[in-house]
Amino acid sequence: KTWYGIPGHAALEFERVVREHVYSTDILSSDGEDGAFDVLLGKTTLFPPNILLEHKVPVYKAVQKPGEFVITFPRAYHAGFSHGFNCGEAVNFALGDWFPLGAIASRRYALLNRIQAFPLQTCFLIIEQRYLSLICCVSNIVPVGYY
């Protein structure tokens, strides 16, 4: 599979170039930024990376071979296509230091009036429930031979 990626630090510039140079008004569902984000978030469009390069947006390319993993980072845009038959799987995961980035993404989705695929509040609730159940389990542990 061939992947193209835009680093998170270039996300705003990527969005501006896409809005101004890729999407014409006849394919957008609404005007301006909202219309461009409808198409971007729908993950239905692939366009030549040279459009981005011409406007100084950094573009990276990776070729994924069988058995390899590709990890994308917060705020980074990515797209790809397979070279023939492909059976792939995507898994969303985050390390603990991701939460501040998740909060920023939540605010951005709210500003764009978009629904999050996995709301940050849900993630916090699940973590809290697991933490509380762990505390309950740990409080019941006693050394062998003591009751």
N, C-alpha and C positions, 0 to 999 in steps of 0.2 A: 504494500500500500504506500502511496506517496502522500506525504503530509506537507502542508504549508502552515507556517505559524507566524503570528505577529506578537512580539513581546508585550507584556502588560504595560510597560512604560510608554508604549506607542499607541495605546488603545484610543485615546481621544483623537489623535491625528488620523489614525485608521478610519475612525467613524466619520470624521470630517471629509476625508477624501472619498469614501464610499458614498456619502450623502451628496457630495457636489459633482462627482465624476463617474460614478458607476450606475446609480439608479436614476432612471428618467422618471418624470412625473407620471407617465402612463402606466408604469408597473407598480406604483406605490398605492397602498390602500387609503392613505391620507397624506396630507401635505407635511413638508418639513421633516424635523427630526423624528417625530412619531412614525411617519410612514417608512422611513429608512430602517428604523429599529424593528418594525413589524417584519420586514423582509429579512433583516440580519438575524433576528432571534428565531425566525422560522426555519433557519438552516436549510434553505432550499436553493441557494445561489452560489455558484462558483464562477469567478472571473479571473482573467489573466493577472498574475502577480506584477507584471510590468507596469500596470496602472498605478499600483502602490509605489513601486520603485521610482517611477518618474516623479512622484511627489514626495520623495525622501522618506517614505515609510519603510522601516526595516522589515524584510521578509526572510524567513528561514525555511529551508526545505530538508526533509528527512525521508529516507526510504526505509520502511519497516519490513523486515523479513520475518518468515515464520519463526515463532517462538520468542520474538522480541516484544517489548512493551514500549509504548509511547506515553509519557506523562505530560499533561498540560498544566500550566500554572495559572493562578488567579489572574483574572482580567485579560489573559492572553486569548486572542482569537485564533482559531485553527480551522482548517478544512482539509479534506483529503479525498482520495478516490482509490479504488482497488484496481489491480492489474489482473483481471480475470476473476475466477471464483474465489470467494473469500468468506470465511466464517469468523466473525469478530465479536468481541464482547467489550463493552465499556463499563467501567466501575468508577463511581464517584467516591472519593475518600478525602479526608483532610486530617492533617496533623494539628496538634493543639495550637500552634502559632498561627493557624489560618483564621481563627475567630475574628480578629479585628478586620481582616479582609472581607470576611463574610458579612460583617456589619455594614461595611461600605457598600458592598454589592446589594444588600437588602435596601438600603436607602436609595440607591440608584434605581433599582427596580420600582420602588414606590414612586419616585419622581417621574419615571416613564410610564407609570400606571400599568405595570406589568405584573403578572403573577409569577412568583418564584417556583421553580421546579421542586425545590426542597426548602421550605422556609426555615430560616435560622432559628426562630423560636421553637420549632419542632425539634430541631437538633439539640437545643439547650434542654428541652423537656426530657428527651430520651437520656441524655447524659446525666441529668439530675436523678432520674428514676434509677438508673444503673448505679450511680454513686450511693444513693440511699439504700438500695438493696445490698450493696457491698458492705456498708456500715453495719446493717443488721446482721449479716453473716459474720463479720469480724467480731461483733460484740458477743456472739454465741460461742466463740472459740475459747476453750480453756485447756490448760496443760493436761496431758494424760495423767490419771491418778488423782486429780483434784476435782471435787464436785461441790 
